[in-house]
Amino acid sequence: MKQITEMNSISEMAGISFDCDCGRKHSVDIGKIYIENQGVPEEVLKSVSQFKEQEILLVADTNTYKVYGSYVERMLSDSGFKLRTFVFKTERHLVPDEKALGLLLTEIETETSLVLAVGSGVINDVCKHVCHKTGKPYIILATAPSMDGYASVVSPIIVNGVKKTLSGNYPLAIIADVTVLKDAPMDMLRAGFGDILGKLTALADWKLSRIINNELYCQTCVKLIENALENCISNTDRLLTRDEQAVGFVMEALVLSGIAIGLHGDSRPASGAEHNFAHYWDMDAISKNIEHPLHGNSVAVGTVVTSYVYEYMKPFLPEGLPKLDTQMITGLLKRLGACYSPFALGIDKELFVRSMYEAYKLKPRYTIFNLAEEKGMLDKITKELTEKFYNEA
């Protein structure tokens, strides 16, 4: 069998198992991955066919129901499926919290055989965790390439105002119609790209901890992420024009990221200090009941901040780390019209300073910020970056 890193299509990865050079046996327990611009309705019908004589619960929010859910609902009803639909009624973005989990839980009946999730980040995370708790299978029909959780087995959920990583199930299938994805709001396309860009610092943090702490490391996962990064970065300008192939590359990269998380067993291949910033800023906004940026856009800014920290820490860095180019990262974000500073993202100065000292402590995971603190550099870096992002703005 071909190595997973040499497979020509992401659809080939569904359902495979292999012995890895890291010494572990890996598997991708997803039955189908289908990211195409044609033949999608047929794939949806094929994927749910085994549940035709049982109840299917279609789950969407107000926006995703309008964009794609109502179409899927009609298609399945016209094909004779027993379907029930639950739509989260939202004026603003749906929040992945206890309320959302509870609302969905009350809709799942004993006879529910499958949850058919139509949406992106929050819909996927909420359905994934509730299905894990209830033992129900689920399929995700993606509506935007905005985050990397489609193929992961964890759900970031807000519990009592704190973002926690809860268990989830792999979906039976991930199905994405690129003709739908490309029409997602541009801010969501930027968010997906930003989430992928964050892998630059995530991989650097992982390698740093491998060298310093001998942390478990998997070169196969690293290679999957690097391949995904390369496809996205080399097609940045085409993404801005909503080119279908470029949008497909972002979606594939996001799914590959989730696959790498599943292979390794936690989010280390895809999440480092840059994600800690995003989670910290999200929690602050939620505690104040105010809107927060899309996760991937916060990750993008966190990536810029983290790459600057790597620059400051060059005298203390061990050999063998991936090279980070802050100017390249900010240049890509500028080309997409995306935020590349916390000030532009709407993060106030006081919150930014707090996040420099506290965000890296959200997870017991070694990053460049731990090294900066150990070397007595964090105060100096925080002061100079605060001046750079706020006094120069």
C-alpha positions in Angstrom: 0.0 0.0 0.0 1.1 3.5 -0.7 2.4 5.6 2.1 -0.3 8.0 3.3 2.0 11.0 2.5 2.2 9.8 -1.1 -1.5 9.4 -1.8 -2.7 11.4 -4.7 -6.2 12.0 -3.3 -7.4 12.7 0.2 -10.3 10.3 -0.5 -7.8 7.4 -0.6 -7.0 8.0 3.1 -10.5 7.1 4.3 -10.5 3.9 6.3 -6.8 3.1 6.1 -4.6 1.6 8.8 -0.8 1.4 8.8 2.3 0.9 10.9 4.1 4.2 11.2 7.8 5.0 11.6 7.0 6.7 14.9 6.5 3.2 16.3 2.7 3.3 16.5 -0.1 1.9 14.4 -2.3 4.6 12.9 -5.7 4.5 11.4 -8.1 6.9 9.7 -11.5 5.8 11.0 -13.5 7.8 8.5 -15.5 5.9 6.0 -15.6 8.5 3.2 -13.9 11.8 2.4 -15.4 13.5 -0.7 -14.3 17.0 -1.6 -15.4 17.7 -5.2 -17.2 20.1 -7.4 -19.4 17.5 -9.0 -21.3 14.3 -8.1 -21.9 15.5 -4.6 -25.7 14.9 -4.4 -25.2 11.3 -5.5 -22.5 10.9 -2.8 -24.8 12.2 -0.1 -27.6 9.8 -1.1 -25.1 6.9 -1.2 -23.6 7.8 2.2 -27.0 7.9 4.0 -28.6 5.0 2.1 -28.1 2.5 4.9 -30.3 4.6 7.1 -33.2 4.9 4.7 -35.6 2.9 6.8 -34.7 4.8 10.0 -35.0 8.3 11.3 -32.3 10.8 10.2 -31.9 14.1 12.2 -30.6 16.9 10.0 -28.9 19.6 12.0 -28.1 23.1 10.8 -28.2 26.7 12.0 -30.2 29.6 10.4 -27.5 30.4 7.9 -26.4 26.9 6.9 -30.0 25.8 6.5 -30.6 28.6 4.1 -27.3 28.0 2.2 -27.4 24.2 1.9 -29.6 22.5 4.5 -32.9 23.2 2.9 -31.6 21.7 -0.4 -30.4 18.6 1.3 -33.7 18.3 3.2 -35.7 18.4 0.0 -33.4 16.0 -1.8 -33.7 13.4 1.0 -37.4 13.8 1.5 -38.0 13.5 -2.3 -35.9 10.3 -2.2 -38.1 8.7 0.5 -36.0 9.2 3.5 -37.5 9.6 7.0 -36.1 12.9 8.0 -36.5 15.3 10.9 -34.8 18.7 10.9 -33.5 20.8 13.8 -32.3 24.3 13.1 -30.4 26.4 15.7 -32.1 29.8 15.7 -29.4 32.4 15.8 -29.2 36.1 15.2 -25.4 36.1 15.7 -22.9 33.3 15.4 -23.8 30.1 17.2 -21.7 29.5 20.3 -20.4 26.0 21.0 -21.4 25.9 24.7 -23.5 24.0 27.2 -26.7 25.6 25.8 -26.0 24.4 22.3 -25.2 20.9 23.5 -28.3 20.7 25.6 -30.6 22.0 22.8 -29.2 19.3 20.4 -29.4 16.6 23.0 -33.1 17.2 23.5 -33.7 16.7 19.8 -32.0 13.3 19.6 -34.5 10.5 20.1 -34.0 6.8 20.8 -35.0 6.0 17.2 -32.6 8.6 15.7 -30.2 6.5 13.6 -27.9 9.2 12.1 -27.2 12.9 12.7 -26.6 14.7 9.4 -24.7 17.9 10.3 -24.9 20.7 7.7 -22.5 23.5 8.5 -18.9 24.3 9.5 -17.1 24.8 12.8 -19.7 25.1 15.6 -22.3 22.7 14.0 -19.6 20.1 13.5 -18.2 20.5 17.0 -21.5 20.3 18.8 -22.8 17.4 16.7 -19.5 15.5 17.1 -19.6 15.7 20.9 -23.3 15.0 21.4 -23.0 12.0 19.0 -20.0 10.8 21.1 -22.1 11.0 24.2 -25.2 9.3 22.7 -23.5 6.7 20.6 -25.0 8.0 17.4 -23.1 8.2 14.1 -22.9 11.4 12.2 -22.0 12.7 8.8 -20.8 16.3 8.2 -21.8 18.2 5.0 -19.4 21.1 5.0 -20.6 24.6 4.1 -17.4 26.5 4.5 -13.6 25.8 4.5 -13.2 27.8 7.7 -11.6 25.5 10.4 -9.7 22.2 10.8 -12.1 20.3 13.0 -13.9 18.3 10.4 -11.8 15.2 10.7 -10.6 15.5 14.3 -11.9 13.5 17.2 -12.1 16.4 19.7 -14.5 19.3 20.1 -13.6 22.7 21.6 -16.6 23.6 23.7 -17.2 26.5 26.1 -18.1 25.2 29.6 -18.7 27.7 32.3 -17.0 30.3 30.2 -13.8 28.2 29.7 -12.9 26.6 26.4 -12.4 22.9 27.0 -11.3 20.2 24.6 -14.0 17.4 24.8 -14.1 14.0 23.2 -15.9 13.4 19.9 -16.3 10.8 17.2 -14.9 10.6 13.7 -17.7 11.3 11.2 -18.8 8.4 9.1 -18.2 10.7 6.1 -17.0 14.2 5.3 -18.7 15.5 2.2 -17.9 19.0 0.8 -19.3 20.5 -2.4 -16.6 22.9 -3.6 -19.2 24.9 -5.5 -20.9 25.6 -2.1 -17.6 26.2 -0.3 -16.4 28.8 -2.7 -19.5 31.0 -2.1 -18.9 31.1 1.7 -18.3 34.6 3.1 -14.8 35.8 2.3 -14.1 36.2 6.0 -14.7 32.4 6.4 -12.3 31.6 3.5 -9.7 33.8 5.1 -10.4 32.0 8.4 -9.7 28.6 6.8 -6.5 29.9 5.3 -5.5 31.4 8.7 -6.1 28.2 10.5 -3.8 26.4 8.0 -1.2 29.2 8.3 -1.1 28.5 12.0 0.5 25.1 11.4 3.8 26.9 10.7 4.2 27.9 14.3 2.4 24.8 15.6 5.0 22.6 13.9 7.8 24.8 15.2 6.5 24.5 18.8 6.1 20.7 18.4 9.7 20.3 17.2 10.9 22.6 19.9 9.4 20.4 22.6 10.6 17.3 20.8 14.2 18.7 21.1 14.0 20.1 24.6 11.6 17.6 26.3 11.8 14.5 24.0 8.1 14.8 23.4 6.5 12.1 21.2 6.8 13.2 17.6 5.5 11.8 14.4 7.2 12.7 11.1 4.2 11.3 9.1 1.9 13.8 10.7 4.4 16.6 10.1 4.7 15.7 6.4 0.9 15.6 6.0 0.7 19.2 7.5 3.6 20.4 5.4 2.0 19.1 2.2 -1.2 20.9 3.1 0.6 24.1 3.8 2.4 24.1 0.5 -0.7 23.7 -1.5 -2.5 26.5 0.3 0.4 29.0 0.3 1.2 28.5 -3.4 -2.5 29.2 -4.3 -3.1 32.3 -2.1 -4.0 34.7 -4.9 -6.4 32.2 -6.5 -8.2 31.8 -3.2 -8.9 35.6 -3.3 -10.8 35.1 -6.6 -12.7 32.1 -5.1 -11.1 29.7 -7.6 -12.6 26.3 -7.0 -9.3 24.4 -7.0 -7.7 26.9 -4.5 -10.8 26.6 -2.3 -10.6 22.8 -2.6 -7.0 22.9 -1.5 -7.9 24.8 1.7 -10.7 22.4 2.5 -8.4 19.4 1.9 -5.7 21.0 4.1 -8.2 21.5 6.9 -9.3 17.9 6.7 -5.7 16.7 6.5 -5.0 18.7 9.6 -7.8 16.9 11.4 -6.5 13.5 10.1 -3.1 14.3 11.6 -4.7 15.1 14.9 -6.5 11.8 14.8 -3.3 9.9 13.9 -1.3 11.4 16.7 -4.1 11.2 19.3 -4.2 14.9 20.2 -4.1 18.3 18.5 -0.3 18.8 18.8 0.3 18.5 15.0 -2.1 21.3 14.3 -2.1 23.6 17.4 0.5 25.5 19.2 0.9 28.9 20.8 -1.0 30.6 18.0 -4.2 28.6 18.9 -3.8 29.5 22.6 -4.1 33.1 21.6 -7.3 32.4 19.6 -8.8 30.4 22.5 -7.9 33.1 25.1 -9.4 35.9 23.0 -12.5 33.9 22.3 -13.1 33.2 26.0 -12.6 36.8 26.9 -15.2 37.9 24.3 -17.7 35.2 25.4 -17.3 36.2 29.1 -18.3 39.8 28.0 -21.1 38.6 25.7 -19.6 40.3 22.7 -18.8 39.1 19.2 -15.4 37.6 18.6 -13.5 37.1 15.4 -13.8 33.8 13.5 -11.4 31.2 15.1 -9.1 31.0 12.0 -8.7 34.7 11.7 -7.6 34.8 15.4 -5.2 31.9 14.7 -3.7 33.9 11.8 -3.0 36.8 14.1 -1.7 34.5 16.8 0.6 33.0 14.2 2.1 36.5 13.4 2.6 37.2 17.1 4.2 33.8 17.7 6.5 34.1 14.8 7.7 37.4 16.1 8.4 35.7 19.5 10.5 33.1 17.6 12.5 36.0 16.1 13.2 37.5 19.5 14.2 34.1 20.8 16.7 33.2 18.1 19.7 33.4 20.4 18.1 30.7 22.6 16.8 28.3 19.9 18.2 24.8 19.4 19.3 23.7 16.0 16.9 21.8 13.7 13.7 23.9 14.0 11.6 24.9 11.0 12.4 28.3 9.6 9.7 30.9 10.3 9.5 34.0 8.1 7.3 36.6 9.8 7.3 38.9 6.8 6.2 36.1 4.5 3.3 35.3 6.9 2.1 38.9 7.2 2.6 39.3 3.4 0.2 36.4 2.7 -2.4 37.8 5.1 -2.1 41.2 3.5 -2.6 39.7 0.0 -5.9 38.1 1.3 -7.0 41.3 3.0 -6.9 39.5 6.3 -6.0 40.9 9.7 -2.3 40.5 10.7 -2.2 42.3 14.0 -4.1 42.1 17.2 -5.0 45.8 17.0 -6.7 45.3 13.6 -8.4 42.2 14.8 -10.1 44.2 17.6 -8.1 42.9 20.5 -7.5 45.8 22.9 -4.1 46.6 24.3 -4.8 45.4 27.9 -6.2 42.1 26.6 -3.2 41.6 24.3 -0.8 42.1 27.2 -2.7 39.6 29.4 -2.8 37.1 26.6 1.0 37.3 26.2 1.4 36.2 29.9 -1.6 33.8 30.2 -2.6 32.3 26.9 0.2 29.8 26.7 -0.8 28.4 30.1 -4.2 27.3 28.8 -2.9 23.9 27.9 -0.1 21.9 29.6 1.9 22.0 26.3 5.4 23.3 25.7 5.7 26.2 23.3 8.1 29.1 22.5 6.4 31.1 25.3 7.5 28.5 27.9 11.1 28.9 26.6 10.7 32.7 26.7 9.5 32.6 30.2 12.3 30.2 31.3 15.0 32.5 29.7 13.6 35.7 31.3 12.6 37.2 28.0 8.8 37.3 28.2 8.6 40.8 29.8 10.9 42.3 27.2 9.1 40.6 24.3 5.7 41.6 25.6 6.7 45.2 26.0 8.2 45.5 22.6 5.4 43.7 20.7 2.8 45.8 22.5 4.6 48.9 21.4 4.8 47.5 17.8 1.2 46.5 17.5 -0.4 49.4 19.4 1.8 52.5 19.5 2.7 52.1 15.8 -1.0 51.5 14.8 
